[in-house]
Each structure stands twice: as structure tokens, then as C-alpha cells.
Amino acid sequence: MARLETEYCGIKFRNPIVTASGTFGFGYEYDEYAPLSEYGGIAVKGLTRTPRAGNKPPRIAETPSGILNSVGLQNPGVEVFAEHLMPELSAKFDTNVIANMSGNTIEEYAEMAEILSETDVAVIEMNISCPNVKHGGMAFGTNAAVVEELTKTVKERCKKPLVVKLSPNVTSITEIAKAAEAGGADGLSLINTLLGMKIDINTRRPILANNTGGLSGPAVMPVAVRMVHEVYNAVRVPIIGMGGASSGADVIEFMIAGAKLVALGTALFVKPDLIFDVKREMEEYMDRFGIKDINELVGTLELY
């Protein structure tokens, strides 16, 4: 039998398939289609220090081979999650929970890390694609020095493995990855969405009320795979790969590029029970090539 079990940041995952934050809510709806125990872990909706209503609609737009979203981190806030939602998730579902957090200041991130560290979450994922309100609104994740400072400060107050989620909207993702590693990150996840726009040619206005949004789905996968490969060769910490994966072959491709875990996201909107197909396809691939342990694939890309 093909062995799908793996380990990430010292935590055991029954398989390397997780979900991408922002696409999975808190898992309840998806459990109706496939038990959450089928996944190695689930990344829940991005959390902020206080509740957020999100952006005004329209905030989702379909694009060729993907979607644009500007949901705006709608969520109940980190304290509601810690006090009510996470205890329920722990009691009802047998899977690792990855808590994703977004902040406007370094102090907000650190406070959230402290709160989440007291819960049963397995991993804390820090989204650094957020505007740094104390420094002109530029995203934290675009400046290597800021990424290192942010990671170092949060890591000092974080009792769980800290994974930094990298933005692809940068000149050099390896520079940012190295900065996060230098700051003490236990792992990295990439990529977050690519910034995009879609225009209604009849009104000559953007379709999204926020004008721009994050592009996800199969269209971004070649970019994501390239970046995972680059980062894998630049750092020593383990990687969660994401961006357009929609099949067992896609998961395997990410792993060959260097990912230890791979997230499904936008594809679950199309097929909410996709996990069954993905696991079956992975097992068939492993049987075909005589691979006993899925971990044998990680980082095995051979360049020309």
C-alpha cells in the first residue's frame, strides 16, 4: 500500500493534502461532502484581531481558469474563533487545524499569535500580504527587512509552529522567504493570490467593487510551482505549496517542486468532494512508479 502519511513542523499529517485558507470557511459546509478527516489538515478562514464584515459586493468574479476575489477577510475575529469555533472543531472533527491570521500592525500579529497559541490549532499561518498601516499601507510581505522583523517578533510570542504565507506580488520571492526563515519561521506557505483586475466592457468599470482582487485557480499554478521550486532551493524550512492544484497529478507536481504539504482551494468550489479523487490519483501514481512513501517525491525535480 502507498504510504501517504507525512510530517510537517514536527506534526503528523495523515496525508499531505490540506485546504487553502479563505476557500474553506471553518469546514462545516464541506464536511457534508467529504469528512474533514479525509484531509491531512484544514486551513480555516483568515482571522483578524477584531471582527470584519469584509468588502462590499460584488467581490467575486470568474476569470478564464480561475476567479478573482476581494472578499476582504470577512471573519468573526480571533477571539470568537479561539473561544467558540476552535473548541467545536476539536470536538467534532479529527484533523489538524491550521489557523490563518492577518494583521495591520506587528503588535496585532503578535497578539493573535498569543491567543491562537492557547488553542488546539496545530499550526499558525501568518498572512503577510496585508497592509502595514503604520508604514504607509504597503504590504508587509513586500519588504524583506520588515518580514524578518515581523516574523521575529511574532515567533517570540508564538507557542505553535509559525508558517509564513508568502505573496507572489514581489520582485524576488526567495529574498522574502529567506527573510522569514531568518526571523525564525518554522515553515513557509506559497503562493497567495496574484493581484488582478477584470473589467465590464459595457460599463467600462471594474467588475469587483474593490476594483482589484486576488487571482486564484488553475491559471496561477505554473507561477506557483515555479516559486515553490525557487524557495525550496533557497531555504531549509518545509513548504506548503498552493495555487491552482485541482488533481492528484497537481499535488504530486507541487511535491516534486519541493512542497511537503499541498493545499486545495478554488477547485473545491467546483467539486467539494475533490479530496477523494485526489487521494485515489496519488495512490495510483505511486503504485505505477513503485513509490512506497509519498515523502520520497519531495524536491526531486531534475532540471535540464
C-alpha positions in Angstrom: 0.0 0.0 0.0 1.1 3.5 -0.8 2.0 5.5 2.3 0.6 9.0 2.3 1.4 9.9 5.9 3.8 12.8 6.4 5.1 15.2 9.0 5.2 19.0 8.9 7.0 21.1 11.5 7.0 18.1 13.8 3.3 17.4 13.4 1.9 14.3 11.9 -0.5 14.6 8.9 -2.4 11.5 7.7 -1.7 12.8 4.1 -0.1 15.8 2.5 -3.4 17.4 1.4 -4.7 20.4 3.2 -7.0 23.2 2.3 -6.2 26.8 1.4 -7.4 29.5 3.8 -10.1 31.7 2.5 -11.7 28.9 0.4 -12.9 26.6 3.2 -14.7 28.7 5.8 -14.4 26.8 9.0 -15.0 23.4 7.4 -18.6 22.7 8.4 -20.2 23.0 5.0 -17.5 20.9 3.3 -17.8 18.1 5.9 -21.2 17.4 4.3 -19.5 16.3 1.1 -16.3 14.7 2.4 -15.4 14.1 6.1 -12.7 16.5 7.2 -10.7 13.5 8.4 -10.0 12.8 4.8 -7.6 15.7 4.8 -4.2 15.9 6.4 -5.4 19.3 7.7 -7.6 22.2 7.1 -6.7 25.9 7.0 -9.6 27.9 8.3 -10.9 31.4 7.2 -8.4 34.2 7.7 -8.7 35.7 11.1 -8.2 39.3 12.2 -7.8 40.9 15.6 -11.4 42.1 15.6 -14.4 41.0 13.6 -14.6 42.1 9.9 -17.6 42.5 7.6 -15.4 42.3 4.5 -15.7 44.4 1.3 -18.9 45.4 -0.4 -20.1 43.3 -3.3 -19.6 42.3 -6.0 -16.5 40.7 -4.6 -16.1 37.5 -6.7 -15.5 37.5 -10.5 -15.0 34.4 -12.7 -12.0 34.5 -15.0 -10.5 32.1 -17.5 -9.3 29.1 -15.4 -9.8 30.9 -12.1 -11.6 33.5 -10.0 -10.8 37.0 -8.7 -11.8 37.7 -5.2 -11.9 40.7 -2.9 -13.9 39.3 0.0 -11.8 41.4 2.4 -11.2 38.9 5.2 -14.7 38.7 6.4 -14.5 36.8 9.7 -15.7 36.8 13.3 -12.4 37.8 14.8 -9.7 35.8 16.5 -11.3 35.8 20.0 -14.6 34.3 18.8 -12.6 31.6 16.9 -10.4 30.8 19.9 -13.3 30.7 22.4 -16.1 29.1 20.4 -15.2 27.8 17.0 -11.9 26.0 17.6 -13.2 24.1 20.6 -16.1 22.9 18.5 -13.7 21.9 15.6 -11.6 20.0 18.0 -14.6 18.1 19.4 -16.3 17.3 16.1 -13.5 16.7 13.6 -10.4 14.5 13.5 -7.9 16.6 11.5 -5.2 19.1 12.0 -6.4 22.7 12.0 -4.2 25.5 10.6 -5.2 28.9 11.8 -4.6 31.8 9.4 -4.1 35.3 10.7 -3.9 38.7 9.2 -2.9 42.0 10.9 -2.4 45.7 10.3 0.5 46.1 12.7 3.2 43.9 14.1 1.6 44.1 17.5 -1.7 42.8 16.1 0.0 39.8 14.7 1.8 39.1 17.9 -1.4 39.4 20.0 -3.2 37.0 17.7 -0.3 34.5 17.8 -0.6 34.6 21.6 -4.3 34.0 21.6 -4.1 31.2 19.0 -1.2 29.5 20.8 -3.6 28.8 23.7 -5.9 26.8 21.5 -5.7 23.3 19.9 -4.6 24.6 16.5 -1.8 22.5 15.0 -0.1 25.4 13.1 -0.4 29.1 12.8 -0.2 30.5 9.3 0.7 34.2 9.1 -0.6 36.0 6.1 1.9 38.8 5.3 0.0 40.1 2.2 -1.7 42.7 4.5 -1.2 46.5 4.5 1.1 47.8 7.2 -0.9 50.7 8.4 2.0 52.2 10.4 4.2 52.4 7.3 2.1 53.9 4.5 -0.1 50.9 3.8 2.5 48.9 1.8 2.0 45.1 2.3 4.2 43.6 5.0 5.2 40.8 2.6 6.9 43.1 0.0 9.8 44.2 2.2 12.4 41.7 3.4 13.6 43.7 6.4 10.0 44.1 7.6 9.2 40.4 7.0 12.2 39.4 9.2 11.3 41.9 11.9 7.6 40.8 11.9 8.5 37.1 11.9 11.0 37.5 14.7 8.6 39.5 17.0 5.7 37.1 16.4 7.8 34.0 16.8 8.8 35.2 20.3 5.2 35.1 21.4 4.0 32.1 19.4 3.9 28.7 21.1 2.8 26.8 17.9 4.7 26.2 14.7 4.7 29.5 12.8 4.3 29.3 9.0 4.7 32.5 7.0 2.4 32.7 3.9 4.3 34.5 1.1 2.8 36.9 -1.5 3.8 36.3 -5.2 3.4 40.1 -5.8 7.1 40.7 -5.2 10.3 41.1 -7.2 12.1 38.2 -5.6 10.1 35.7 -3.6 13.3 33.9 -2.5 14.5 37.1 -0.8 11.3 37.3 1.2 11.5 33.6 2.0 15.0 33.9 3.3 13.9 36.9 5.5 11.1 34.9 7.0 13.5 32.0 7.7 16.0 34.4 9.3 13.2 35.7 11.5 12.6 32.2 12.8 9.7 30.9 10.7 9.1 27.2 11.2 7.7 26.8 7.7 6.5 28.7 4.6 3.4 28.6 2.5 3.1 29.9 -1.0 1.7 31.3 -3.1 -1.0 33.7 -2.0 -3.2 35.1 -4.8 -1.9 37.2 -7.7 -3.2 40.8 -7.9 -5.6 41.1 -10.9 -8.5 43.1 -12.4 -11.5 42.3 -14.6 -13.4 45.0 -16.5 -17.0 45.1 -17.6 -16.7 46.4 -21.2 -20.3 47.5 -21.2 -20.0 49.8 -18.2 -16.2 50.3 -18.5 -15.9 49.8 -14.8 -14.2 47.0 -12.8 -16.4 44.1 -12.1 -15.2 44.0 -8.5 -16.4 46.8 -6.2 -12.9 46.9 -4.8 -11.5 47.4 -8.3 -8.8 44.7 -8.0 -8.7 41.3 -6.4 -6.7 38.2 -5.9 -6.5 35.7 -8.8 -6.6 32.0 -7.9 -7.4 28.8 -9.7 -5.6 26.7 -12.3 -4.4 29.7 -14.2 -1.9 30.5 -11.4 -0.4 27.1 -10.9 2.6 27.4 -13.2 3.6 30.5 -11.3 3.1 28.8 -8.0 5.1 25.7 -9.0 8.0 27.9 -10.2 8.0 29.8 -7.0 7.8 26.7 -4.8 10.8 25.3 -6.6 12.8 28.5 -6.2 12.0 28.8 -2.5 12.7 25.1 -1.9 16.2 25.6 -3.1 16.7 28.8 -1.1 15.6 27.8 2.4 15.7 24.8 4.8 12.3 25.1 6.3 9.4 23.0 4.9 6.9 24.4 2.4 3.2 24.2 1.9 2.5 24.6 -1.8 -0.7 26.1 -3.1 -2.1 27.9 -6.1 -4.4 26.1 -8.6 -4.0 22.5 -7.6 -7.1 20.5 -8.7 -6.0 16.9 -9.1 -3.7 14.2 -7.7 -1.2 15.0 -10.5 -1.2 18.7 -9.5 -0.4 17.7 -5.8 2.4 15.5 -7.0 3.8 18.2 -9.2 4.0 20.6 -6.2 5.7 18.0 -4.1 8.3 17.3 -6.8 8.9 21.0 -6.9 9.6 21.0 -3.1 6.3 21.2 -1.2 5.8 18.9 1.8 2.1 19.7 2.0 -0.2 20.9 -0.8 -3.4 22.9 -0.4 -6.6 22.6 -2.4 -8.5 25.9 -2.7 -10.5 27.2 -5.6 -11.0 23.7 -7.1 -13.2 22.8 -4.1 -15.8 25.4 -5.2 -16.2 23.3 -8.3 -16.0 19.9 -6.7 -16.4 20.0 -2.9 -15.6 16.2 -2.6 -12.5 16.5 -4.7 -10.3 15.0 -2.0 -11.5 11.5 -2.8 -10.3 11.8 -6.5 -7.0 13.5 -5.5 -6.1 10.7 -3.0 -7.0 8.0 -5.4 -5.0 9.6 -8.2 -2.0 9.9 -6.0 -2.1 6.3 -4.9 -2.5 5.2 -8.5 0.6 7.2 -9.4 2.6 5.8 -6.6 1.7 2.3 -7.5 2.5 2.9 -11.1 6.0 4.1 -10.3 6.7 1.8 -7.4 6.8 4.6 -4.8 6.1 3.3 -1.3 6.3 6.6 0.6 4.9 9.9 -0.7 7.7 11.8 1.1 10.2 10.3 -1.4 8.8 12.7 -4.0 9.6 16.0 -2.2 12.1 18.1 -4.0 13.0 15.5 -6.6 12.8 17.8 -9.6 15.7 17.3 -12.1 16.4 20.3 -14.2 17.8 20.1 -17.8 
